[in-house]
Amino acid sequence: MLAKNEGPLDRGIRAVLGIVALVAAFTLLSGVWQIVAGVVAFMLLVTAAIGVCPLYSVLGINTCPVRPGTRS
């Protein structure tokens, strides 16, 4: 299992953007853009829910605050 690498602010922003993309996919867009927005929304919501971003892992980014003496 991957260690969490998203902080609370990062997760909140991803959740809000995921909801916006999901609403756009179902109400504003059509065709290929609807599919793209749906996939992006799904990825944002999943990474916000689990707190792990695979791209962050590859790039070595970590926005999750770690308290001394604890493991994430």
Summary of the structure (lengths in Angstrom):
residues: 72
radius of gyration: 14.3
end to end distance: 11.0
largest distance: 50.1
contacts: 178
relative contact order: 0.24
helix: 62%
strand: 0%
